[in-house]
Amino acid sequence: MKTQDFTIALDAMGGDRGPEIVIPGAALAVQRHPNMKIIFFGDEARIAPLLDQHPKLKSVASIRHSEIAIAMDDKPSQALRRGRNKSGMWHSIEAVHKGEAAAVVSAGNTGALMAMSRFILRTLPGIERPAIAAIWPTILGESVVLDVGATVGADARQLIEFAIMGEAMASCLFKIDEPRVGLLNIGVEEVKGNEEVREAGRLLRELSLPLNYIGFVEGDDIGKGTADVVVTEGFTGNVALKTAEGTAKMITTFLRSAITSSLLSKIGAFLAQGAFGALKDRMDPRKHNGGVFLGLNGVVVKSHGGTDAFGFATAINVAVDMVNNGLIVKIAADVEAVNSILAQHSKAAE
C-alpha cells in the first residue's frame, strides 16, 4: 500500500542511545515511505549533526528543540511532573493531539510514554483502559498479543475491549478480513480459568459480536499461531512476553555453545550456515519491533529501547501501517457497535 502524505513525530531522545539510533532508523523508514515527513523532538545540538549525514531524510524532516529528556528509569509520575510541556516525549505526543502528526514513535520509558499519552490524547469513547499490543512471531507468521503490560488485571468487559482493539490492529497490520481471536487461559475447556476470563469467554461465544472468536487458547498456542489475536490482561501478558524473550536468548546461547564445542560441530555449523542464517533471520526481534498503545485517541508506537536503527525503522513502519489503514477510526466504530450489543444484552438480562 502506498504511504499517504502525512507526518510522523519521533521522540529523538528515547531509548538507550537516543538520536544515534533514531536518526538512521528514520532514514531507513523514509526510503520505504518517501511521501512521509518527520518531526524530531529533542536536543537540537545532538540531532542536527546526525541529520546532516542523511540528506534525503533532512529534506523531509524538521527539528523541534526540547529542554528535557525523560530517563529510562524515571517513574511515570516523576516523568509527568518533570517532563510536562518541556520534554521531547511530551511534545511529540502533543503533535499528534494537535493534528501536526499522524502518529508518534518513541523508544523511551514505557511507563512515562503511556502516562503522557493517556494524559494528552485520552482514551477513545467507550474504552475503559488502553492496552499495549505486541507483535509476536509464530510458526505461521505473526500474531498480535495484548495487553502486555499497560495495566494489571482486567474484568470481562475490558477483555472484550482488548479483543476488539487487537482485532482492529491485526486487520490493519496483517491485511486479514476476519482475524482469529483467542482468549488466553490455562486450558481450552469452558470451566477453566478465573471468573473474569470465563465470563469474557461466555460473552464472546454467545453474543453476535463482529469478531471471529475461536475460544480459549493456551500459552503454547501463541507460538503456534493458533490465533491472530491473543487476548489477556497486562500482568499475564507481560510475564508471557518476558518469558518468551528470555527463552529465545537462552536457546541462542545454548545453540552457540553447542556449535562451538568441538571441531566436528564447528564443521557441521559451517555446512549448515545457510539454515542457521535463516533461523536467525526468522527470530530477529528487530523485525517484530513496535508495541502499539491501543485505545487512545491517536496512534502511539513504542519501540524497544535497546533496538538498533533497523529495529527502530520497523517500529516506524508499524506506525505507518496503523495510520494508512485507519486504526483509530476502525477501533472507534467497532467499540461503538460492540457496546451497543452489550448494552442490549444487559438490558435484556435485567
N, C-alpha and C positions, 0 to 999 in steps of 0.2 A: 504494500500500500504506500502511495506517495505521501510524504510528510506534508502536512498543511503548513501554511506560513504562520508560525507562532514563536513565542519566546519562552525559553526555559530559564528559570532562576537557579543559580548554583551557589551554595554556601561554600565559598572557596577555602575557608579556614578549617572546615571539618575534617575529621579523620586523623590518622596517625602522622601523616606527612603534609596535610593541607594542600596548598597550591601546587606543590611539586608533583602531586598525583592528579588533582582536579583539572589543571590546565591541559596536560597532554591527554587526559581522558576525554575532555570536551573536544579536543582537536580530532580525536578518532571518531567521536559521535557526529561531528559536523561533516566529516567525509561521507558518512552514511546518510545523513539528513541535511543536504545542502540548503534547504529552504528555512532551516531553523536558525533563530538568533539566540544569543546567550547574554545574560547579565551576570557578572561575577560580583559577589558581595564579600568584602573582606578588606584586608590590609593592602592598599593600592601599591605601596612600596615593594611588597613581595610579589604581587600579582603581575604588575606591568612588565618587569623584565622577562618573566616566563612567557607572557603573552606575545612579546616581541619575537620569540623563537617560532611562532606559528602564524605566519602571515594570513593564511586563509581563515583561521579562527578569528584573528584580530579584526578582519574585515567585517565580521558579523557579530562582534562582541563589544560590550562596554563594561566599565568597572564602576562600582559604587562603593566608595570607601566606608568602612565601618570601624569604629574605635575598638570594639571588644570582640574577642574570640572566645566562644564557650569551650571550656576544657572538657576532655572526655570523661573525667571523674567528677565533674560538678553534679550536685544533686539537682533534680528538676526545679525545686522551689528556689534554690540558690541561683540557678541559671535564669529563672524568670525575673528575679529581683535585680540581678546584676546586668543581664543582657537585654532587658526590655527597652526597646527604642534605640538601642546602641550597638547590638551585636549583628554580625553578618547573617547569622541564623535567623534572627528576628526579622531583619529587613528582607531577606529572601522569601520568607513565608508571607510577609506583608505585601510583597509584589504580586503574589497570587491573589490575595484578598482584594487588592486594588484593581485587578484586571490587567496589570502590566506584564504578567507572565502567566502562562497556561499551567505550569507545574513547577515544583521546586524539588531539587535533589540535594541531599546532604549526606556526608559520611560521618557526621558529628555524633555527639552524645544522644543516644536513642531516647532516654527519658526526657531530656531537655527539648528535643525536637518534637516529641509527642505533646508535651505540656504546652509549648508555644503554639503548636499547630491547633490544638484544641481551643486555646485562648483566642487566637486570631481568627481562625476560619470557622470555628464552631462545627457542631455535627449537623448532618442533614436532617430535615424534618422526619420524625418517626424513628430515628436511630438513637438508642439509649447510650450506646458505647461504641467508640471506634475500635478497630482491630488491626493488628499488624499481620499482613498476609505474606508468607514466604513462598518463593518459587522452589519447588522440591524436585530434584532429579529422580526419575523412576526407570524401571526396566523398559517401560513403553514410551518414555519421553520425559514429560514434566507434569507436575500437578501443583495446585495451589493449596497451601495448608494455613489455616487461621483458626484462632488467634495464637500467635507465637510469643506473646509477652506484653501486650498493651495493658491488660488488666487481669487480676486474679479472680477466678470464679466467674460463672455466668449462669443465669437462670434459663429456663426453656425458651422464653421469648427472645432473649438475647442470642441464644444459639441459633434460632431460626433466622434472626437478622444477620448473623455471621454467614449462614448458608446462602442467603440472598446476595450478600456482598461478594462472597467468594465466587458464586456462580457468575456474577457480572464480570468480575476480573478475569476468570477463566475464559469467558466468551470473548473478551477483548484481546487477551494475550494469545490464546491458542486457536482463535477463529473457529470455535465449536458452537453450533447452534444450541445444543442441549447437553451441557457438561454434566457428567455423572457426579452427584453429590452424596458423600457418605459422612456419617456421624461417628467420630472416634469413640470406641467403647472397649471394655475389657472382654467382650465376646459379641458374637453376632446374634445371639438369642435375645428376644424382646424383653425377657425378665431380668437381664443382666444390666449392671451399671447403676449409678446413683439416680435419685428421684428426678432430678432436672434433666438428665440425659434421656431417661426413659420417657419422660413427658414430651420432650422435644421430638423424640423419635415417633411417638404416637401421633402427634400433631402433623408431622411431616408425612406420615403414612396416610392419615385419614382425611386431611383437608386437600382440596383441589388447588394446591399452590403451583405457581408457574416454575416448578423445579423438577428436575429429573432425579428424584431421591431414590437411592438404591439400598438404603438401610444402614445398619451398623457396620463399621469396619474396624479391624484391629490394627495394632501398631505395625505388624509386618505387611499389612496391605498398602501402607503408604509407599514403600519402595517398590512394591509390585505394580503400582499404577492401577489398582483396582478402581479407584475413584479419581476423577479430575479435580475434585474439590474435597478436602478433608477438613471437617469442622470440629473444633474442640475449644475449651476455654484456655486463657492465657498461661496459667501455671503448667498445665499438662503439655500444651503446645511448645512452650519454651524448653521444658525438660526434654521433650522428644527431639527438638531441633539441636540442642547442645549435645545430646547423646549421639545423634547421627553424625554430627561434625567430629566428635571425639572418636567414634568408631572408624570413620573414614581415615583420620590421621593415624590411628593405631594400625589399621590394615596396611597403610602406606609404609609405616615404619617396619612392620613385620616383613613385608614384601621386599623392601630394600635390604634388610638384614639377610633374608634368605638367598637373594640372588648374588650377594657378595660373600657368602660364607665359604665358598670353595672355588677352585679353578674351574671345575666342571660346571658348577651353577653359573659362573660368570660367562662361560662359553654358551650355555643354554640361554642366558639372558640376552647375549649378543644376537643369537639366532632368532630370538623371539622379540627383538626390539620393536618391530612393527606392531605386534599385538600389545606390547606394553605401552607404546605410544598412543594407540587407540584407546586403551583403558584410561590412561592419564587424561586424554582429551575429554572422554566421556564424564570423568569425575571432577573435571576442573571447576572449582567453586566460582571462579570468575564468570563463567558462562551462565550461572544461575543467580547472579548478584542483583539485589534490589528488592527490598521489602516495601510493600505498598501499605500506607496508612489508609484503611478503608473506613468509610462512614463520615468523613469530613467533607465540608463544602469546598473542596479543592483537591488537586492531585499532589500528594506528598510522597516521595520515594526515598527510602533510607538505604544508602549503600553501606556495605561492611566497612568499618573504619580502617581495617588493615589491608584492603584490596590495593591493586595496582591500577595503572591507567586503563588497561583493558577492562578490568572489572568495573571501574567507575563508568566507563563508556557503556557497559552493559546496563547499568542502573539508569543511565540517561535514556537508553533505548526502551527500557520498560516504561519510563515516564511518557515517552513519545507515543508508545502503543496505547497507553491509557487515555491520552488526550485525543489521538486520532480516532479512537473507537468510542468516544463519548462515555467514558466510565461513569462520571458523576451523574449524567442525565439518566443512564440506564439504571443505576442503583436507586436514584430518587423515584423513578417510575415503578420499579419492581417493589420497592418498600411500600409505596402508596397502595399498590394493588394487594399486596400480602396483608398489610394492616387492615384493609377493608374486609378481607376474608376472615381474619382473626376476630375483628370486631363483631361480625355477623355470627361467628361461631360462639363467641362469649355471650352474646345476647340470646341466642337460641338455647344455650345451656342454663340460663337463669330460670 
